[in-house]
Amino acid sequence: MKERHESFVASALSGGAIPDTGEATNTFSVSQPALRTLKNVKEHEIHLQGAFNVRDMGGYPTKDGLVVKSHLLLRSARLNHLTQSDINKLVNTYNLAIDFDLRRPEEVSERPDISMPGVKYINDSVDTRETYYYRINPENNRKHYRTYAASKQARKVYHDLFMTLLKKPVGKSILWHCTSGKDRTGVAAALILYTLGVDSRTIFKDYIASNDFLKPKIEQRIAGLKAQGATRDEIKFAKIDGSVDLSYLKSAINEMQKDFGSVGEFVTNGFTLLKNSRND
Protein backbone atom coordinates (compact mmCIF):
# COMPACT_ATOMS: atom_id res chain seq x y z
CA MET A 1 0.00 0.00 0.00
CA LYS A 2 1.34 3.42 -0.91
CA GLU A 3 2.36 5.49 2.13
CA ARG A 4 0.72 8.86 2.54
CA HIS A 5 3.41 10.96 4.16
CA GLU A 6 1.13 13.97 4.53
CA SER A 7 -1.26 11.94 6.70
CA PHE A 8 1.55 10.27 8.62
CA VAL A 9 3.23 13.53 9.52
CA ALA A 10 -0.04 15.25 10.42
CA SER A 11 -0.96 12.28 12.59
CA ALA A 12 2.42 11.88 14.22
CA LEU A 13 2.48 15.58 14.96
CA SER A 14 -1.07 15.75 16.21
CA GLY A 15 0.63 17.00 19.32
CA GLY A 16 2.04 19.63 17.01
CA ALA A 17 -1.16 21.09 15.65
CA ILE A 18 -3.97 22.45 17.76
CA PRO A 19 -7.66 21.77 16.94
CA ASP A 20 -9.64 24.99 16.76
CA THR A 21 -12.53 23.49 18.76
CA GLY A 22 -12.09 24.71 22.32
CA GLU A 23 -11.24 21.14 23.37
CA ALA A 24 -7.53 21.74 23.78
CA THR A 25 -6.15 20.40 27.05
CA ASN A 26 -2.85 20.96 28.81
CA THR A 27 -1.36 18.63 26.21
CA PHE A 28 -2.01 21.35 23.65
CA SER A 29 -0.76 24.60 25.10
CA VAL A 30 -1.41 26.86 22.13
CA SER A 31 -4.64 28.90 22.17
CA GLN A 32 -7.12 28.94 19.33
CA PRO A 33 -6.16 31.24 16.42
CA ALA A 34 -9.38 33.22 16.72
CA LEU A 35 -8.62 34.10 20.32
CA ARG A 36 -5.02 35.22 20.02
CA THR A 37 -2.68 37.15 17.79
CA LEU A 38 -0.48 34.71 15.91
CA LYS A 39 3.24 35.36 16.09
CA ASN A 40 5.04 37.11 13.28
CA VAL A 41 8.14 35.41 11.92
CA LYS A 42 10.58 37.39 14.07
CA GLU A 43 8.88 36.13 17.21
CA HIS A 44 9.76 32.56 16.24
CA GLU A 45 13.44 33.24 16.95
CA ILE A 46 15.21 31.23 19.64
CA HIS A 47 17.94 33.41 21.10
CA LEU A 48 21.16 31.47 21.56
CA GLN A 49 24.63 32.83 22.32
CA GLY A 50 26.54 30.49 20.02
CA ALA A 51 24.15 29.89 17.12
CA PHE A 52 22.14 32.00 14.70
CA ASN A 53 19.03 31.79 12.53
CA VAL A 54 17.49 29.50 15.16
CA ARG A 55 13.70 29.30 15.10
CA ASP A 56 10.73 27.44 16.56
CA MET A 57 8.17 26.58 13.88
CA GLY A 58 5.39 26.57 16.46
CA GLY A 59 2.69 29.23 16.17
CA TYR A 60 2.03 29.11 12.44
CA PRO A 61 -1.66 28.73 11.50
CA THR A 62 -2.82 26.04 9.11
CA LYS A 63 -5.46 26.36 6.43
CA ASP A 64 -7.92 24.17 8.35
CA GLY A 65 -7.91 26.20 11.55
CA LEU A 66 -5.06 24.52 13.42
CA VAL A 67 -1.94 26.03 14.92
CA VAL A 68 1.46 24.30 14.86
CA LYS A 69 2.47 23.67 18.45
CA SER A 70 5.66 25.15 19.87
CA HIS A 71 8.73 23.24 21.06
CA LEU A 72 8.47 20.42 18.51
CA LEU A 73 9.95 21.64 15.22
CA LEU A 74 13.14 23.69 15.31
CA ARG A 75 15.36 24.98 12.48
CA SER A 76 18.76 26.62 12.68
CA ALA A 77 22.18 27.26 11.20
CA ARG A 78 25.29 25.32 12.30
CA LEU A 79 25.69 24.34 15.95
CA ASN A 80 29.47 24.30 16.34
CA HIS A 81 29.68 27.14 18.85
CA LEU A 82 26.92 26.31 21.30
CA THR A 83 27.54 27.46 24.85
CA GLN A 84 26.51 25.51 27.93
CA SER A 85 23.65 27.95 28.34
CA ASP A 86 22.54 27.21 24.75
CA ILE A 87 22.67 23.48 25.38
CA ASN A 88 20.63 23.83 28.55
CA LYS A 89 18.00 25.87 26.71
CA LEU A 90 17.69 23.41 23.82
CA VAL A 91 17.65 20.31 26.03
CA ASN A 92 15.64 21.54 28.99
CA THR A 93 13.37 24.26 27.58
CA TYR A 94 12.83 22.88 24.08
CA ASN A 95 13.09 19.18 24.97
CA LEU A 96 15.45 18.52 22.07
CA ALA A 97 15.83 14.84 21.21
CA ILE A 98 17.27 14.86 17.67
CA ASP A 99 19.85 17.03 15.90
CA PHE A 100 19.44 16.37 12.16
CA ASP A 101 22.43 17.81 10.27
CA LEU A 102 21.89 18.32 6.52
CA ARG A 103 25.48 19.33 5.74
CA ARG A 104 28.09 17.59 3.62
CA PRO A 105 30.79 15.52 5.42
CA GLU A 106 33.40 18.19 4.67
CA GLU A 107 31.29 20.85 6.36
CA VAL A 108 30.72 18.64 9.37
CA SER A 109 34.41 17.85 9.68
CA GLU A 110 35.34 21.54 9.53
CA ARG A 111 32.68 22.69 12.00
CA PRO A 112 31.31 19.71 13.95
CA ASP A 113 28.17 20.19 16.02
CA ILE A 114 28.57 20.43 19.77
CA SER A 115 27.40 17.22 21.39
CA MET A 116 24.35 17.58 23.64
CA PRO A 117 23.38 15.12 26.39
CA GLY A 118 20.46 12.89 25.48
CA VAL A 119 20.30 14.28 21.93
CA LYS A 120 20.68 11.87 19.01
CA TYR A 121 22.86 13.24 16.23
CA ILE A 122 22.12 12.35 12.60
CA ASN A 123 24.16 13.57 9.63
CA ASP A 124 22.53 13.13 6.22
CA SER A 125 23.92 15.24 3.37
CA VAL A 126 21.40 16.80 1.00
CA ASP A 127 24.10 17.63 -1.53
CA THR A 128 26.44 15.41 -3.48
CA ARG A 129 29.75 16.62 -4.82
CA GLU A 130 28.12 17.00 -8.24
CA THR A 131 25.22 19.13 -7.04
CA TYR A 132 27.17 21.26 -4.57
CA TYR A 133 30.06 22.72 -6.53
CA TYR A 134 28.86 25.47 -8.84
CA ARG A 135 29.47 29.16 -9.44
CA ILE A 136 27.23 31.13 -7.09
CA ASN A 137 24.92 33.62 -8.77
CA PRO A 138 21.12 33.97 -8.78
CA GLU A 139 20.61 31.89 -11.92
CA ASN A 140 22.81 29.04 -10.71
CA ASN A 141 21.25 29.20 -7.25
CA ARG A 142 17.86 28.59 -8.83
CA LYS A 143 19.31 25.63 -10.73
CA HIS A 144 20.82 24.31 -7.52
CA TYR A 145 17.49 24.50 -5.72
CA ARG A 146 15.97 22.38 -8.45
CA THR A 147 18.36 19.60 -7.42
CA TYR A 148 16.67 19.57 -4.00
CA ALA A 149 13.67 18.08 -5.82
CA ALA A 150 15.35 16.29 -8.73
CA SER A 151 18.35 14.69 -7.02
CA LYS A 152 17.79 11.19 -5.64
CA GLN A 153 20.20 12.02 -2.81
CA ALA A 154 18.24 15.11 -1.77
CA ARG A 155 14.92 13.24 -1.91
CA LYS A 156 16.44 10.44 0.17
CA VAL A 157 17.56 12.88 2.85
CA TYR A 158 14.25 14.72 3.04
CA HIS A 159 12.54 11.31 3.20
CA ASP A 160 14.86 10.36 6.08
CA LEU A 161 14.05 13.62 7.85
CA PHE A 162 10.31 12.99 7.52
CA MET A 163 10.69 9.43 8.83
CA THR A 164 12.72 10.75 11.76
CA LEU A 165 9.89 13.17 12.49
CA LEU A 166 7.47 10.26 12.58
CA LYS A 167 9.62 8.24 14.96
CA LYS A 168 10.72 10.98 17.34
CA PRO A 169 9.79 10.55 21.04
CA VAL A 170 6.40 12.02 21.93
CA GLY A 171 6.69 15.48 23.44
CA LYS A 172 10.29 15.86 22.27
CA SER A 173 11.57 18.20 19.57
CA ILE A 174 13.68 17.74 16.48
CA LEU A 175 16.07 20.35 15.08
CA TRP A 176 17.28 20.29 11.49
CA HIS A 177 20.03 22.55 10.15
CA CYS A 178 22.70 23.16 7.56
CA THR A 179 25.46 25.80 7.60
CA SER A 180 23.50 29.06 7.47
CA GLY A 181 20.06 27.55 7.99
CA LYS A 182 18.64 29.09 4.83
CA ASP A 183 18.83 26.80 1.79
CA ARG A 184 18.75 23.08 2.60
CA THR A 185 17.12 23.91 5.91
CA GLY A 186 14.69 26.32 4.27
CA VAL A 187 13.47 23.72 1.78
CA ALA A 188 13.02 21.19 4.59
CA ALA A 189 11.01 23.74 6.60
CA ALA A 190 8.83 24.52 3.58
CA LEU A 191 8.09 20.84 2.98
CA ILE A 192 7.22 20.22 6.63
CA LEU A 193 5.01 23.28 6.93
CA TYR A 194 3.30 22.44 3.64
CA THR A 195 2.58 18.92 4.87
CA LEU A 196 1.12 20.27 8.09
CA GLY A 197 -1.26 22.43 6.06
CA VAL A 198 0.35 25.86 6.42
CA ASP A 199 -0.52 28.15 3.51
CA SER A 200 2.02 29.10 0.84
CA ARG A 201 2.12 32.78 1.81
CA THR A 202 3.18 31.91 5.37
CA ILE A 203 5.70 29.35 4.13
CA PHE A 204 7.26 31.96 1.83
CA LYS A 205 7.44 34.49 4.68
CA ASP A 206 9.21 31.95 6.88
CA TYR A 207 11.66 31.15 4.10
CA ILE A 208 12.53 34.72 3.15
CA ALA A 209 12.88 35.71 6.84
CA SER A 210 16.35 34.15 6.80
CA ASN A 211 17.51 37.43 5.24
CA ASP A 212 16.49 39.28 8.40
CA PHE A 213 17.96 36.68 10.76
CA LEU A 214 21.22 36.57 8.79
CA LYS A 215 21.53 40.33 8.28
CA PRO A 216 24.11 40.87 11.07
CA LYS A 217 26.29 38.09 9.65
CA ILE A 218 26.06 39.50 6.13
CA GLU A 219 26.88 43.04 7.31
CA GLN A 220 29.84 41.75 9.32
CA ARG A 221 31.17 39.89 6.31
CA ILE A 222 30.79 42.89 4.02
CA ALA A 223 32.46 45.20 6.54
CA GLY A 224 35.43 42.83 6.65
CA LEU A 225 35.62 42.71 2.86
CA LYS A 226 35.52 46.49 2.58
CA ALA A 227 38.28 46.78 5.15
CA GLN A 228 40.38 44.50 2.95
CA GLY A 229 39.68 46.63 -0.12
CA ALA A 230 37.28 44.19 -1.78
CA THR A 231 35.91 44.97 -5.21
CA ARG A 232 32.27 45.76 -5.91
CA ASP A 233 31.84 42.32 -7.47
CA GLU A 234 33.25 40.62 -4.38
CA ILE A 235 30.83 42.52 -2.15
CA LYS A 236 27.93 41.68 -4.47
CA PHE A 237 28.94 38.02 -4.34
CA ALA A 238 28.93 38.09 -0.53
CA LYS A 239 25.41 39.52 -0.49
CA ILE A 240 24.13 36.83 -2.87
CA ASP A 241 26.00 34.05 -1.07
CA GLY A 242 24.70 35.07 2.36
CA SER A 243 21.03 35.59 1.55
CA VAL A 244 18.03 33.93 -0.05
CA ASP A 245 15.61 34.96 -2.75
CA LEU A 246 12.05 33.72 -3.06
CA SER A 247 12.74 32.73 -6.66
CA TYR A 248 15.11 30.04 -5.33
CA LEU A 249 12.43 28.25 -3.31
CA LYS A 250 9.92 28.68 -6.13
CA SER A 251 12.41 26.97 -8.47
CA ALA A 252 12.46 23.92 -6.20
CA ILE A 253 8.67 23.95 -6.03
CA ASN A 254 8.44 24.24 -9.83
CA GLU A 255 10.69 21.19 -10.14
CA MET A 256 8.45 19.24 -7.76
CA GLN A 257 5.40 20.23 -9.77
CA LYS A 258 7.08 19.38 -13.07
CA ASP A 259 8.15 15.92 -11.96
CA PHE A 260 5.29 14.95 -9.63
CA GLY A 261 2.39 17.32 -10.31
CA SER A 262 2.37 19.07 -6.93
CA VAL A 263 4.33 19.47 -3.71
CA GLY A 264 1.99 17.03 -2.02
CA GLU A 265 2.58 14.41 -4.69
CA PHE A 266 6.32 15.06 -4.42
CA VAL A 267 6.21 14.23 -0.72
CA THR A 268 3.98 11.20 -1.28
CA ASN A 269 5.33 9.71 -4.50
CA GLY A 270 8.90 11.02 -4.55
CA PHE A 271 9.57 9.66 -1.08
CA THR A 272 7.62 6.43 -1.66
CA LEU A 273 9.51 5.60 -4.83
CA LEU A 274 12.75 5.92 -2.91
CA LYS A 275 11.42 3.76 -0.11
CA ASN A 276 10.26 1.06 -2.50
CA SER A 277 13.50 1.14 -4.47
CA ARG A 278 15.44 0.43 -1.26
CA ASN A 279 13.02 -2.35 -0.21
CA ASP A 280 12.44 -0.73 3.19
Helices and strands as residue ranges (DSSP letters): H 5-12, G 14-16, G 33-35, G 41-44, E 55-56, E 73-76, H 84-88, I 89-93, E 96-101, H 105-110, E 120-123, H 129-132, H 138-150, H 152-167, E 173-177, H 184-195, H 200-208, H 210-213, H 215-227, H 232-241, H 246-260, H 263-265, I 266-270, H 271-277
